[in-house]
């Protein structure tokens, strides 16, 4: 069985490639730029663009399972060619698909629901890796400045990958939507404390005003629409942001990783 992983060099995709190949599965890693791929021997790397279905035929050829992302292109926009993408998957013999879904359904999810392919939707909350945005500030000033104060059940990217790997290689997951969280809901201030413990140094949490947050986000290079989205998210978070689900444990039979574990694994990213 060949398993195709799209977005293979991404935050979740690279974990999924490593987990599947480590378990002995034949993995084909799809990326737009093969020079960015650094995988174990035996992983087949192919180039292709999800926004251009014709470029994907070699990637899907002979694959019996696939992990899909729902965005592509230079701007990371939602894919609008879901019908063509899913048709290619079905034509190629793909029988199982896991999908990393975003804030809202795209053409990919709707096309899968109308197909005969066994699909599993992964619906994670905020990624733990979002904390990497703090790294430059931690290095420069030993502070983390943010507007958000709400608790979020942030999830480790490796756990998202582990659920995908299970859905792609075991029966019983077709037609399921899995809401994925970490084992606890943490405020940014609590995550800063855990990060400081992992680094063995003091980090000061700074609560920003809305105008200060706008300035911070603009300074990171985000466009105005994203800046305002960030403000709305920080001040009006989803009601379910702090809900903790045991899905990772139930599906993978392993407890969800904690933010403290994530911080220890990524401590070097916060050091100058």
C-alpha positions as CSV (number, residue, x, y, z in Angstrom):
1,X,0.0,0.0,0.0
2,X,1.3,3.4,-1.0
3,X,0.2,6.3,1.1
4,X,0.4,9.8,-0.4
5,X,0.9,12.7,2.0
6,X,0.2,16.1,0.6
7,X,1.7,19.1,2.3
8,X,4.5,16.8,3.3
9,X,7.0,19.4,4.4
10,X,4.3,21.3,6.4
11,X,3.8,21.4,10.2
12,X,1.6,18.3,10.3
13,X,2.7,16.6,7.1
14,X,6.3,16.1,8.1
15,X,5.2,14.4,11.3
16,X,2.9,12.2,9.3
17,X,5.5,11.2,6.8
18,X,7.9,10.3,9.7
19,X,5.3,8.3,11.6
20,X,4.1,6.3,8.6
21,X,7.5,5.5,7.2
22,X,8.8,4.7,10.7
23,X,5.9,2.1,11.0
24,X,7.1,0.5,7.8
25,X,4.5,1.9,5.4
26,X,5.4,2.9,1.8
27,X,5.1,6.7,1.8
28,X,5.0,9.2,-1.1
29,X,5.6,12.8,0.0
30,X,4.2,15.5,-2.2
31,X,5.7,19.0,-2.1
32,X,5.9,21.9,-4.4
33,X,9.7,22.1,-3.9
34,X,11.5,18.8,-3.5
35,X,14.7,20.6,-2.3
36,X,12.9,21.4,1.0
37,X,12.2,17.7,1.7
38,X,14.4,16.0,4.3
39,X,13.0,12.6,5.0
40,X,14.3,9.1,5.9
41,X,15.6,6.8,3.2
42,X,12.8,5.0,1.5
43,X,10.4,7.9,1.4
44,X,9.5,8.8,-2.2
45,X,9.4,12.5,-2.8
46,X,7.4,13.9,-5.7
47,X,6.7,17.5,-6.8
48,X,3.2,18.8,-7.6
49,X,0.9,21.7,-6.9
50,X,-2.5,21.1,-5.4
51,X,-3.9,24.0,-7.3
52,X,-2.9,22.3,-10.6
53,X,-4.6,18.8,-10.7
54,X,-2.8,17.9,-13.9
55,X,0.6,18.1,-12.0
56,X,-0.6,15.6,-9.5
57,X,-1.2,12.5,-11.7
58,X,2.3,11.0,-11.0
59,X,1.8,11.6,-7.3
60,X,-1.6,9.8,-7.1
61,X,-0.7,7.0,-9.5
62,X,-0.8,3.7,-7.6
63,X,-1.7,5.3,-4.2
64,X,-4.3,3.5,-2.2
65,X,-4.6,6.1,0.6
66,X,-3.9,9.8,0.8
67,X,-3.7,12.6,3.3
68,X,-5.0,15.9,1.9
69,X,-4.7,19.5,3.0
70,X,-7.4,22.0,1.8
71,X,-5.2,25.0,0.9
72,X,-2.5,25.7,-1.7
73,X,-0.7,28.2,-3.8
74,X,1.6,30.9,-2.7
75,X,-1.2,32.6,-0.7
76,X,-2.4,29.4,1.0
77,X,-5.9,30.1,-0.2
78,X,-8.7,27.4,0.2
79,X,-8.6,25.0,-2.7
80,X,-11.5,25.6,-5.2
81,X,-10.7,22.5,-7.3
82,X,-11.9,19.8,-4.8
83,X,-14.1,18.1,-7.3
84,X,-11.2,17.5,-9.7
85,X,-8.8,16.6,-7.0
86,X,-11.1,14.0,-5.5
87,X,-12.0,12.6,-9.0
88,X,-8.3,12.1,-9.6
89,X,-7.9,10.3,-6.3
90,X,-10.8,8.0,-7.0
91,X,-9.6,7.3,-10.6
92,X,-6.2,6.5,-9.2
93,X,-7.6,3.9,-6.8
94,X,-7.4,5.8,-3.5
95,X,-9.7,4.2,-1.0
96,X,-9.0,6.1,2.2
97,X,-8.4,9.8,2.7
98,X,-7.7,11.9,5.8
99,X,-8.2,15.6,5.5
100,X,-6.7,18.4,7.6
101,X,-9.6,20.8,7.7
102,X,-9.4,24.5,8.5
103,X,-11.8,27.1,9.9
104,X,-14.5,26.4,7.3
105,X,-15.3,23.6,4.9
106,X,-13.8,23.9,1.4
107,X,-14.5,22.3,-2.0
108,X,-12.4,19.3,-0.9
109,X,-14.6,18.2,2.0
110,X,-17.8,18.7,-0.1
111,X,-16.4,16.6,-3.0
112,X,-15.3,13.8,-0.6
113,X,-18.8,13.6,1.0
114,X,-20.2,13.1,-2.5
115,X,-17.6,10.4,-3.4
116,X,-17.3,6.7,-2.6
117,X,-13.9,7.3,-0.9
118,X,-13.7,6.6,2.8
119,X,-12.9,10.0,4.3
120,X,-11.9,11.1,7.8
121,X,-11.9,14.8,8.6
122,X,-9.4,16.1,11.1
123,X,-10.6,19.3,12.9
124,X,-7.9,20.5,15.2
125,X,-8.0,23.6,17.4
126,X,-5.1,25.9,17.7
127,X,-1.7,24.3,17.0
128,X,1.0,24.3,19.7
129,X,3.4,25.5,17.0
130,X,1.6,28.9,17.0
131,X,3.9,29.7,19.9
132,X,6.8,29.8,17.5
133,X,5.6,33.2,16.6
134,X,6.9,34.3,20.0
135,X,10.4,33.2,19.4
136,X,12.0,36.4,18.0
137,X,10.5,38.4,20.9
138,X,11.6,35.9,23.5
139,X,15.2,36.0,22.1
140,X,15.3,39.8,21.8
141,X,13.6,40.9,25.1
142,X,12.6,37.9,27.1
143,X,8.9,38.8,26.8
144,X,5.8,37.6,25.0
145,X,3.3,40.3,24.1
146,X,-0.2,39.4,23.0
147,X,-3.8,40.6,23.2
148,X,-5.4,37.1,23.7
149,X,-6.2,36.0,27.2
150,X,-8.6,33.1,26.6
151,X,-7.7,29.5,27.3
152,X,-7.2,27.2,24.3
153,X,-6.8,23.5,24.2
154,X,-3.8,23.7,21.9
155,X,-2.9,20.5,20.2
156,X,0.5,19.0,19.3
157,X,1.1,18.7,15.5
158,X,2.4,15.1,16.0
159,X,-0.9,14.1,17.6
160,X,-2.8,15.4,14.6
161,X,-0.5,13.3,12.4
162,X,-0.9,10.3,14.6
163,X,-4.7,10.4,14.2
164,X,-4.3,10.8,10.4
165,X,-1.9,7.8,10.4
166,X,-4.4,5.7,12.3
167,X,-7.3,6.7,10.0
168,X,-5.2,5.9,6.9
169,X,-4.0,2.5,8.0
170,X,-6.8,1.0,10.2
171,X,-10.5,0.3,9.6
172,X,-13.3,2.0,11.4
173,X,-12.7,5.7,10.7
174,X,-14.5,6.3,7.5
175,X,-17.1,9.0,7.6
176,X,-15.9,10.4,11.0
177,X,-15.0,14.0,11.9
178,X,-12.4,14.1,14.7
179,X,-12.2,17.2,16.9
180,X,-8.6,17.2,18.1
181,X,-7.2,19.0,21.1
182,X,-4.5,18.8,23.6
183,X,-5.1,17.4,27.1
184,X,-5.7,20.8,28.8
185,X,-6.8,24.3,28.0
186,X,-4.1,26.9,28.6
187,X,-4.1,30.7,28.5
188,X,-1.2,32.4,26.7
189,X,0.1,33.4,30.1
190,X,0.1,29.8,31.2
191,X,1.9,28.7,28.0
192,X,4.5,31.4,28.6
193,X,5.2,30.0,32.1
194,X,5.6,26.5,30.7
195,X,7.9,27.7,27.9
196,X,10.0,29.6,30.5
197,X,10.3,26.4,32.5
198,X,11.5,24.5,29.4
199,X,14.1,27.2,28.6
200,X,15.2,27.6,32.2
201,X,14.9,31.4,32.1
202,X,12.4,34.1,33.0
203,X,9.9,35.2,30.3
204,X,7.6,38.1,31.0
205,X,4.0,38.0,29.7
206,X,2.8,41.3,28.4
207,X,-0.9,42.0,27.8
208,X,-1.4,44.3,24.8
209,X,-4.2,46.7,24.0
210,X,-6.1,46.2,20.7
211,X,-4.1,49.0,19.0
212,X,-0.8,47.5,20.3
213,X,-1.8,44.1,18.9
214,X,-2.6,45.6,15.5
215,X,0.9,47.2,15.5
216,X,2.5,43.9,16.5
217,X,0.7,41.9,13.8
218,X,1.6,44.5,11.1
219,X,5.2,44.4,12.3
220,X,5.1,40.6,11.6
221,X,4.1,41.4,8.0
222,X,0.5,40.3,8.1
223,X,-1.9,41.9,5.7
224,X,-4.7,44.1,7.2
225,X,-7.4,41.6,6.8
226,X,-5.4,39.0,8.8
227,X,-4.7,41.7,11.4
228,X,-8.4,42.4,11.9
229,X,-9.1,38.6,11.9
230,X,-6.5,38.2,14.7
231,X,-8.1,41.0,16.7
232,X,-11.5,39.4,16.4
233,X,-10.2,36.0,17.3
234,X,-8.4,37.4,20.4
235,X,-11.4,39.4,21.6
236,X,-14.2,37.0,20.5
237,X,-12.7,33.5,20.6
238,X,-14.8,30.5,19.5
239,X,-16.9,29.2,22.3
240,X,-15.3,25.7,21.9
241,X,-11.7,27.0,22.1
242,X,-11.2,25.7,25.6
243,X,-13.1,22.5,25.2
244,X,-10.9,19.4,25.8
245,X,-11.6,16.2,23.8
246,X,-10.1,12.8,24.4
247,X,-10.1,12.0,20.6
248,X,-6.3,11.6,20.4
249,X,-6.3,9.0,23.2
250,X,-9.4,7.3,21.8
251,X,-8.1,7.0,18.3
252,X,-4.4,6.4,18.7
253,X,-4.5,4.6,22.2
254,X,-1.8,7.1,23.3
255,X,-2.4,10.1,25.6
256,X,-2.3,13.5,23.9
257,X,1.0,15.3,24.2
258,X,1.2,18.3,26.6
259,X,2.4,21.8,25.9
260,X,5.2,21.3,28.3
261,X,6.4,18.4,26.1
262,X,6.1,20.6,23.0
263,X,8.1,23.4,24.7
264,X,10.9,21.0,25.7
265,X,11.1,19.7,22.2
266,X,11.3,23.2,20.6
267,X,13.3,25.0,23.3
268,X,16.2,25.6,20.9
269,X,13.9,27.6,18.6
270,X,13.6,30.2,21.3
271,X,17.3,30.6,22.0
272,X,19.5,33.1,20.2
